[in-house]
Amino acid sequence: MDFWDGQLWYIQNIFLPVIIGFLVFSPALAAAFAFGYVRRFLLWRLGGKDSRTDNLFGRIKTTILVSFAHMRILSEAYPGWMHFMILWGSILFVFGKLIRLFSYTVNISNPPQDVFLYASLASEAGAALIIIGGLLAVFRRYVLKPSRLDSKADDHLVFIWVFVILLTGFMIKGYRIATADVSPTDWYLWAPVSYGFSKIFQTFSITYYNQILIWHRVVFHTAVAFIFLAYIFVYRSRLQHVLLSPLNIFFRSQKPKGALTPINLETAESYGASKIEQFTWKQLLDLDACTRCGRCQDNCPANISGKALSPKKLVLDLKDHLYEVYPIPLWRKPKEPRRDMINDVITQEVIWDCTTCRACQEACPVYIEHVDKIVEMRRNLALERAEFPESAQGALQSLGTRGHPWRGTTATRTDWISGLGVTTLSEKADVDMLYWVGCTAALEDRNMKVAIATAKVLQAAGINFGILGVEEGCCGDPARRMGDEYLFQTLCQKNIEVLKNYNVKKIVASCPHCFNTLKNEYPQFGGTFEVIHHSQLIAELISQGRLRVGGMDRLKVAYHDSCYLGRHNDILRQPREVLDAIKGIDRVELPRHGKKGFCCGGGGGHMWMEEPPDKRLNTRRTDEVIQAKVDTVATACPYCLSMFEDGLKAREAEESIKAMDLSELVARALPLTGPK
């Protein structure tokens, strides 16, 4: 029998009956599919409102790029390329099958042979890519065994189903090639894997209409059965991410990365989240979209340092709690929770371990938002239960009574300007720029040197600037990150009033936390100003020639990325440009840098929290600095500077390695500077 005659016989006697069978069972399959996903949709709707439909073109573009080009997944080579092969293998495989299916409908008595061959090659290549990617996945899961991966029963079954479906597919085509009297020329080019199977089958002494036909039917229907089972299983297994991940990417947040969502304190029925349905619908979608890849956990500084927080476990525990309270089937009433979400499901230790550094979200390939969920639970603890870590209560009390978190200090906000010629806006309001000093640089002894250095640099560049002095209050970042939204809004509105009274247009801040809050969160309350970080301003002044930086003795310097500059605000280039402009500085990168930088441990209110000595993030980061064998670690954040000072002392390395702010290094090179 000619190959194409055999192909026609195959279509009429086997393929079409199976298609008819699928059509007969399609209502049941559709019902099973709908049951799983409609139920999920109804669960998400239990959450609060959250508008996520702005900038549709941008959302579609990012969804396509992230889902199909793997822009985030490929940040890790092995799992990234492994998944890339599986995804594009699946696309090629399905594309080839669809082309073949539609080519039959054109002229079933004489299938377009070129189309068939190209479709065959696409399917073969796709299946081969899936198998290679799958084998890499098996090797990684069962041999390499990275600690971040957990295994459930369906993980093993998925591997079995995929391999059986693909192998039986190769066998089916191999049978057809083996039993044809005349095969297409160079068939091994169009179906190389199936051609290999055909050579094996041709060693058997059997004819087309006997044993081969029987085994053909058995193998084909076995494949169909596995496809059927896999299809049914999709909505309950980790394979659900095929649909849910692109959906979650589409609905990703488009607000500034460093901005938390405000609470309307006058209309809110509850503050924060103590029950699962008090999260927003998108936060509930996050729980279903999680692929359990563990990247968030691997990149979480708190988890790496041995703390209780695992971003992955937090998401999965919340998901389990959601389905515990709202079980299948749809018509069953919600259960009264056996466990409280806060304390029982998610412990307070986990909630307070987070430094809001955003390393988890930067690593997540599907844009899950961990930090917002943690802050919502902190808000409930702060505003409804008044429960904080004991060591943080003093800072919050000081914020409320003195307008800054540095309880016990006797310094004022203008002590550092003595002899510098710096004026306050109350003395001289006609300035080009306000220097927002921040609580730490104004009131903490070591960081006062940063404020002094920044002022000297601005003066050297001829900048007409002033400060608020005693009229400057805390920007509110510590209060907001620790969950006290009421205190934050009080501080925020007071500062906005002062800034508007002086008609401030442009602000430079040396603290990334102040910078982020003023730039990204004050607009939520009507305070819109041009805000720039001092590293950005200094880099701009140098590039414009307004600040001519000299040199210094040879110095090996590692730059540490502040989380609120790098991950929250994408400021990575300018601080490095500043260091590179100083002659004599040999800049090196720490192993974890840029958006993968390791948190110093001071964010999220942790600057004022006591930490167990063996779990401190700053000492772990200090160890990386020591191992880099540098003379200086440069920062652009007062929290980071303080954390490094403490870390170097704890490691008895304060004499051999110095922690310095960028502005201090620039100020040291100022003898050759001055405005043109």
C-alpha positions in Angstrom: 0.0 0.0 0.0 1.3 3.5 -0.9 2.0 5.7 2.1 -0.6 8.2 1.2 -3.3 5.5 0.6 -2.4 4.2 4.0 -2.7 7.7 5.4 -6.2 8.0 4.0 -7.2 4.6 5.4 -5.8 5.7 8.8 -7.9 8.9 8.7 -11.1 7.2 7.7 -10.9 4.1 10.0 -9.1 5.4 13.1 -8.6 9.2 13.3 -12.1 10.3 12.4 -13.8 7.8 14.8 -11.6 9.1 17.6 -12.4 12.7 16.7 -16.1 11.8 16.7 -15.6 10.2 20.1 -14.0 13.4 21.4 -16.9 15.4 20.1 -19.4 13.1 21.9 -17.6 13.5 25.1 -16.7 17.2 24.7 -19.8 18.4 26.7 -18.6 16.4 29.7 -15.0 17.7 29.2 -16.2 21.3 28.9 -18.3 20.9 32.0 -15.3 19.5 34.0 -13.2 22.4 32.7 -15.9 25.0 33.5 -16.4 23.6 37.0 -12.8 24.1 37.9 -12.3 27.5 36.5 -15.8 29.1 37.2 -15.4 28.0 40.8 -12.0 29.7 40.9 -13.5 32.9 39.4 -16.2 32.9 42.0 -13.6 32.5 44.7 -11.6 35.4 43.4 -14.7 37.6 43.4 -14.9 37.1 47.2 -12.0 39.5 47.4 -12.1 43.2 47.5 -12.1 45.6 44.6 -8.9 46.3 42.7 -8.9 48.0 39.3 -6.5 46.2 37.0 -7.8 47.0 33.5 -5.8 50.2 32.8 -3.3 50.3 29.9 -4.7 47.3 28.1 -2.1 47.5 25.3 0.8 47.5 27.8 -0.7 44.6 29.7 -1.2 42.5 26.5 2.4 43.3 25.4 4.0 42.3 28.7 1.8 39.2 28.9 3.0 38.0 25.5 6.7 38.9 26.2 6.8 37.3 29.6 4.7 34.3 28.7 6.2 33.4 25.4 9.7 35.0 25.4 10.2 34.0 29.0 11.8 37.4 29.9 11.7 36.7 33.6 12.0 32.9 33.7 15.3 33.0 31.7 16.9 35.0 34.5 17.9 31.5 35.8 19.5 29.6 32.9 18.9 25.9 33.7 15.2 26.0 34.7 14.6 28.9 32.3 15.8 27.1 29.2 14.2 23.8 30.4 10.8 25.5 30.6 11.4 27.4 27.3 11.9 24.1 25.5 8.8 22.6 27.1 6.6 25.6 26.2 7.8 26.1 22.6 7.8 22.3 22.1 4.2 22.2 23.1 3.3 25.1 20.8 5.1 23.5 17.9 3.5 20.1 18.7 0.0 21.5 18.8 0.5 23.7 15.8 1.7 20.7 13.7 -1.3 18.6 14.7 -3.8 21.4 13.9 -2.2 22.1 10.5 -2.5 18.4 9.7 -6.1 18.3 10.9 -7.2 21.2 8.8 -5.2 20.0 5.8 -7.3 16.8 5.7 -10.5 18.9 5.4 -9.2 20.6 2.2 -9.1 17.4 0.1 -9.5 14.2 2.2 -8.9 12.0 -0.8 -5.5 13.5 -1.6 -4.0 15.3 1.4 -1.7 18.2 0.5 1.6 16.4 0.9 3.9 19.4 1.4 1.6 20.7 4.2 1.5 17.3 5.8 5.3 17.0 5.8 5.9 20.4 7.2 3.3 19.8 9.9 4.9 16.4 10.6 8.3 18.1 11.1 6.8 20.7 13.4 5.1 18.1 15.5 8.3 15.9 15.7 10.5 18.9 16.6 8.0 20.0 19.2 7.7 16.6 20.8 11.4 16.2 20.9 11.8 19.6 22.6 9.2 18.6 25.2 11.0 15.3 25.9 14.4 17.0 26.2 12.9 19.7 28.5 11.1 17.0 30.4 14.2 15.0 31.0 16.0 18.1 32.2 13.1 18.6 34.6 13.2 15.0 35.8 17.0 15.3 36.4 16.6 18.5 38.2 13.8 17.3 40.4 15.0 13.8 41.3 18.8 14.1 41.0 19.8 17.7 41.7 16.9 18.1 44.1 17.0 21.9 44.8 15.6 22.6 48.3 13.1 25.1 47.0 11.2 22.4 45.0 8.5 20.4 46.7 7.0 17.3 45.2 3.3 16.2 45.2 1.7 13.1 43.7 0.5 15.0 40.6 4.0 16.1 39.8 5.1 12.5 39.3 1.9 11.7 37.3 2.4 14.7 35.0 5.8 13.5 34.0 4.5 10.0 33.3 1.5 11.2 31.3 3.6 13.6 29.1 6.2 11.0 28.3 3.6 8.3 27.5 1.6 10.5 25.3 4.6 11.6 23.3 6.2 8.2 23.0 3.0 6.6 21.9 2.7 9.4 19.3 6.1 8.6 17.9 5.2 4.9 17.9 1.9 5.5 16.0 3.6 7.4 13.2 6.5 4.9 13.2 3.9 2.1 12.7 2.4 3.9 9.7 5.8 4.5 8.1 6.9 0.9 8.7 3.8 -0.6 7.1 3.8 1.5 4.0 4.9 -0.1 0.8 6.3 3.2 -0.5 7.4 5.9 1.9 7.9 9.6 1.1 11.4 10.4 0.0 13.8 11.4 2.8 11.1 10.6 5.4 13.8 10.7 8.1 14.1 14.4 7.5 10.4 15.0 8.2 9.9 12.7 11.1 13.3 11.7 12.4 12.2 10.2 15.7 9.2 8.3 14.3 11.4 7.1 11.4 13.7 5.6 14.0 10.8 3.7 15.5 9.7 2.6 12.0 13.1 0.9 11.5 12.6 -1.1 14.7 9.1 -2.2 13.7 10.2 -3.2 10.2 12.3 -5.9 11.8 9.1 -7.8 12.7 7.6 -10.2 10.2 4.0 -8.9 10.2 1.7 -7.3 7.7 -0.3 -4.2 7.6 -3.7 -5.7 8.3 -2.9 -8.1 11.2 -0.7 -7.6 14.3 0.5 -4.1 13.4 -3.1 -2.9 13.0 -4.0 -4.4 16.4 -1.1 -2.9 18.2 -1.6 0.4 16.3 -5.2 0.6 17.6 -4.1 -0.3 21.2 -1.3 2.2 21.3 -3.3 4.9 19.7 -6.2 4.5 22.1 -3.8 4.3 25.0 -2.4 7.6 24.0 -5.9 9.1 23.7 -6.7 7.7 27.2 -3.7 9.4 28.7 -4.6 12.7 26.9 -8.1 12.4 28.3 -6.8 11.9 31.8 -4.3 14.7 31.5 -7.0 17.0 30.3 -9.3 16.3 33.2 -6.4 16.6 35.6 -5.3 20.0 34.3 -7.6 22.0 36.4 -6.5 20.4 39.6 -2.7 20.0 39.1 0.2 22.4 38.8 -0.5 22.4 35.0 -3.2 25.0 35.8 -0.4 27.6 35.5 -0.7 27.2 31.7 -3.9 29.3 31.9 -3.5 31.1 35.3 0.0 32.4 34.9 -0.7 34.5 31.8 -3.9 35.7 33.5 -1.9 36.8 36.5 0.7 38.5 34.4 -2.0 40.4 32.5 -3.4 41.7 35.8 0.0 42.6 37.3 0.2 45.9 39.2 1.1 48.9 37.1 1.4 51.4 40.0 4.9 52.4 41.0 6.6 49.4 42.5 7.5 51.2 45.7 3.9 52.4 46.4 1.6 50.6 48.8 -2.2 50.8 48.3 -3.8 53.4 50.7 -6.7 52.7 53.0 -9.7 55.0 53.1 -9.7 55.4 56.8 -13.1 57.0 56.9 -15.0 54.4 54.9 -13.2 51.2 55.5 -15.2 48.5 57.3 -12.0 46.8 58.5 -8.3 47.6 58.4 -6.0 45.2 56.7 -6.7 41.5 56.3 -7.4 39.1 59.1 -9.7 36.9 57.0 -8.9 35.4 53.6 -11.8 37.2 51.8 -10.4 40.6 53.1 -7.7 40.4 50.5 -8.4 41.8 47.0 -9.5 39.6 44.2 -6.1 39.9 42.6 -4.4 38.8 45.8 -6.6 35.7 45.7 -5.8 35.1 42.0 -2.1 35.2 43.1 -2.7 32.2 45.3 -4.0 30.1 42.4 -1.4 31.4 40.0 1.6 30.3 42.0 3.6 27.6 40.2 5.5 26.5 43.3 8.8 27.1 41.6 10.4 28.5 44.8 12.3 31.4 43.2 10.8 33.8 45.7 12.1 31.6 48.6 15.5 31.2 47.1 15.9 35.0 46.8 14.3 36.0 50.1 17.1 37.5 52.4 15.0 36.7 55.5 14.7 33.0 54.4 18.3 32.8 53.4 19.3 34.1 56.8 17.3 31.4 58.6 14.2 33.2 59.5 10.7 31.7 59.5 9.5 33.7 56.4 9.2 31.7 53.2 7.4 33.7 50.5 6.5 30.5 48.8 5.1 28.9 51.9 3.2 32.0 52.8 1.4 32.0 49.4 0.7 28.2 49.5 -0.5 28.3 53.1 -2.9 31.1 52.2 -4.1 29.1 49.2 -4.8 26.0 51.4 -6.7 28.2 53.8 -8.8 29.6 51.0 -9.9 26.2 49.9 -10.3 25.1 53.5 -12.8 27.9 54.1 -14.5 27.6 50.7 -14.4 23.9 49.7 -15.7 22.1 46.7 -18.4 21.9 45.5 -19.8 25.3 44.7 -23.1 24.9 46.4 -21.7 24.1 49.8 -21.7 26.8 52.4 -18.3 28.3 53.5 -17.0 26.6 56.6 -16.3 28.4 59.8 -12.5 28.6 59.8 -11.0 26.1 62.1 -7.9 28.4 62.2 -7.4 32.1 62.3 -5.5 33.3 59.3 -3.2 35.4 61.5 -1.4 33.4 64.1 -2.6 30.0 63.1 -2.2 29.9 59.3 0.4 32.7 59.1 2.3 33.3 62.3 3.2 36.8 63.5 6.8 35.8 63.3 6.5 35.2 59.6 4.6 38.5 59.1 7.2 40.6 60.9 10.2 38.8 59.4 9.7 40.7 56.0 11.9 43.7 55.3 9.7 44.6 52.3 12.8 44.4 50.1 10.8 43.0 47.1 13.4 40.4 46.2 10.6 37.8 46.1 8.5 39.8 43.7 11.5 40.6 41.5 12.2 36.8 41.2 8.6 35.7 40.6 8.1 34.8 37.0 4.3 35.4 37.2 4.2 38.7 39.1 2.8 37.4 42.4 2.6 40.2 44.9 3.9 38.9 48.3 4.7 42.2 50.0 1.2 43.7 49.8 -0.3 40.6 51.5 2.2 40.9 54.3 1.5 44.6 54.8 -2.2 44.0 54.8 -1.8 41.5 57.7 0.5 44.0 59.5 -2.2 46.7 59.1 -4.7 44.4 60.8 -2.3 43.8 63.6 -1.4 47.5 64.0 -4.8 49.1 63.5 -7.2 46.6 65.0 -5.2 44.7 67.5 -2.4 47.1 68.4 0.1 44.2 68.2 3.7 45.0 67.2 7.1 43.5 68.0 8.0 45.0 71.3 11.2 46.5 69.9 9.2 48.4 67.3 6.7 50.0 69.6 9.2 52.6 70.8 9.9 53.8 67.3 6.2 54.1 66.5 5.5 56.0 69.8 8.3 58.4 69.0 6.9 58.9 65.5 3.5 59.8 66.9 4.8 62.2 69.6 8.1 63.6 68.2 7.7 63.2 64.5 10.7 60.9 64.1 11.5 57.2 65.1 14.8 58.0 67.0 13.5 57.6 70.5 16.0 59.0 73.1 18.0 61.3 70.8 18.6 64.8 72.0 19.7 66.1 68.6 17.6 68.5 66.6 17.0 68.5 62.8 19.3 71.5 62.4 22.3 70.6 64.6 24.2 69.2 61.6 24.1 72.5 59.6 26.3 74.4 62.0 28.9 76.4 60.1 27.9 75.1 56.7 25.9 78.1 55.5 22.8 76.0 54.9 19.6 77.9 55.4 16.0 76.7 56.1 13.1 77.7 54.0 11.7 79.8 56.8 14.9 81.9 56.5 15.1 81.8 52.7 12.2 80.4 50.7 13.5 81.4 47.3 15.5 78.2 46.4 15.7 76.0 43.3 15.6 72.8 45.3 14.6 71.5 48.7 17.0 69.1 50.3 14.9 66.6 52.2 17.4 65.4 54.9 15.3 62.6 56.5 15.2 61.6 60.1 18.3 59.3 60.1 20.6 61.8 58.4 19.4 64.6 60.6 19.4 62.9 64.0 21.7 59.9 64.0 25.4 60.8 64.6 27.0 58.6 61.9 24.5 59.7 59.2 24.8 63.3 60.0 28.1 63.1 58.1 26.1 62.1 55.0 23.9 65.1 55.3 27.0 67.3 55.6 28.7 65.7 52.6 25.6 66.0 50.5 25.3 69.7 51.4 28.9 70.3 50.5 28.5 68.6 47.1 25.4 70.7 46.3 27.2 73.8 47.3 30.2 72.8 45.2 27.9 72.5 42.2 26.4 75.9 42.8 22.9 74.5 43.7 20.6 77.0 45.4 18.9 74.8 48.0 17.4 74.9 51.4 16.1 72.6 54.1 12.9 72.5 56.2 14.8 72.1 59.4 12.4 71.7 62.4 9.4 71.8 60.1 10.5 68.5 58.4 8.6 65.5 59.8 9.2 61.9 59.2 8.1 61.0 55.7 6.1 58.1 57.3 7.8 55.2 55.6 8.5 53.2 58.8 4.9 53.7 60.0 3.4 52.5 56.7 5.7 49.5 56.3 4.9 48.4 59.9 1.2 48.6 59.2 0.2 51.8 61.0 -1.5 53.5 58.0 -3.3 56.0 60.2 0.0 57.4 61.6 1.5 57.4 58.1 -1.4 59.4 56.6 -1.2 61.8 59.5 2.5 62.4 58.9 2.1 62.5 55.1 -0.7 65.1 55.2 1.2 67.3 57.6 4.3 67.3 55.4 2.3 67.9 52.2 0.8 71.0 53.9 4.3 72.3 54.8 5.7 71.7 51.3 2.7 73.4 49.6 3.0 76.4 51.9 6.5 76.9 50.7 5.5 76.2 47.1 8.2 73.5 46.8 8.5 72.1 43.3 11.7 70.0 43.4 13.1 67.8 46.2 16.4 65.9 46.5 16.5 63.2 49.1 19.5 61.2 50.3 17.4 58.5 51.9 15.8 56.0 49.4 12.9 55.4 51.8 12.1 59.1 51.9 12.7 59.3 48.1 10.3 56.5 47.4 7.6 57.7 49.8 7.7 61.3 48.5 7.9 60.3 44.9 5.5 57.3 44.7 3.2 57.6 47.7 2.6 61.3 48.5 0.8 61.7 45.1 -1.9 59.4 46.6 -2.8 62.2 48.9 -2.4 65.2 46.6 1.3 65.8 47.2 2.9 65.7 43.7 6.4 67.0 43.5 9.5 66.4 41.4 11.6 64.1 43.6 15.1 63.0 42.8 17.6 60.9 44.8 21.0 62.4 45.6 22.8 59.7 43.6 20.7 60.7 40.5 21.4 64.4 41.0 25.2 63.9 41.6 25.4 61.7 38.4 23.5 64.4 36.5 25.7 67.2 37.8 28.9 65.3 36.9 27.7 64.5 33.3 26.7 68.1 32.8 30.1 69.3 33.9 28.7 71.3 36.8 30.5 69.1 39.3 34.1 68.3 38.4 35.1 65.4 40.6 38.8 65.0 41.4 40.6 61.9 42.6 41.9 60.1 45.6 44.3 57.4 46.6 43.6 54.0 45.1 40.5 52.5 46.7 38.8 49.2 46.0 35.0 49.9 46.4 32.0 47.6 46.3 28.6 49.3 45.8 25.7 47.9 47.7 22.3 48.4 46.1 19.6 49.7 48.4 16.4 47.8 47.9 14.3 51.0 47.7 16.6 52.4 45.0 17.3 49.3 42.9 14.3 46.9 43.1 11.6 49.5 44.0 12.7 52.3 41.7 15.1 50.9 39.1 18.0 53.2 40.1 21.0 51.1 39.3 23.1 52.9 36.8 23.5 56.4 38.4 25.2 55.4 41.7 27.8 53.4 39.7 28.4 56.3 37.3 29.2 58.5 40.3 31.8 56.0 41.6 33.3 55.5 38.2 33.7 59.2 37.8 36.1 59.4 40.9 39.6 58.8 39.8 41.4 56.2 42.0 38.3 54.2 42.8 38.4 50.6 41.5 34.7 49.6 41.6 33.8 45.9 42.0 30.5 44.1 42.1 29.4 42.0 45.0 28.1 38.5 44.0 24.5 39.6 44.6 24.0 43.0 43.1 21.6 45.1 41.1 18.1 43.8 41.2 19.4 40.6 42.8 21.1 42.6 45.6 20.9 41.3 49.1 18.9 43.4 51.6 20.8 45.0 54.4 18.0 44.2 56.8 16.9 47.7 57.7 13.7 48.1 55.6 10.1 47.4 56.6 10.7 48.9 60.0 13.5 46.5 60.9 15.8 49.4 61.4 14.2 49.7 64.9 13.5 46.0 65.6 15.7 43.7 67.6 17.0 40.7 65.6 18.4 37.4 66.8 22.2 37.6 66.4 22.4 34.4 64.3 19.7 35.6 61.9 20.7 39.1 61.1 20.7 40.0 57.4 23.3 42.8 57.9 26.0 40.4 59.1 25.3 38.0 56.3 25.7 40.8 53.8 28.8 42.1 55.6 30.3 38.6 55.2 29.9 39.0 51.4 31.7 42.4 51.5 34.5 40.9 53.6 34.9 38.0 51.1 35.1 40.5 48.3 38.3 41.9 49.9 37.4 45.6 49.3 38.6 48.7 51.2 35.2 50.3 51.2 31.5 49.4 50.8 29.6 52.3 49.3 25.9 52.8 49.9 23.3 55.4 49.0 21.0 54.8 51.9 21.3 55.7 55.6 19.7 52.4 56.7 22.2 50.4 54.7 25.1 52.6 56.1 24.0 52.0 59.7 23.5 48.3 59.1 27.0 47.9 57.6 28.5 49.9 60.4 26.9 47.4 62.9 27.9 44.4 60.7 31.5 45.4 60.4 31.7 45.9 64.2 30.1 42.5 64.8 32.7 40.9 62.5 35.5 43.1 63.9 36.3 44.4 60.5 35.6 48.1 61.0 39.3 49.0 60.8 40.0 47.2 57.5 36.8 48.0 55.7 34.9 51.3 55.8 31.2 51.9 55.1 30.6 55.2 53.3 27.8 57.0 51.5 28.3 58.0 47.8 28.1 61.6 48.8 31.0 61.2 51.3 33.2 59.7 48.6 32.4 62.5 46.2 32.9 65.1 49.0 36.4 63.6 49.6 37.2 64.3 46.0 36.0 67.9 46.0 39.3 69.9 46.2 39.3 70.0 42.3 35.6 70.8 42.0 33.6 73.9 41.5 30.9 75.3 39.2 32.1 76.2 35.8 
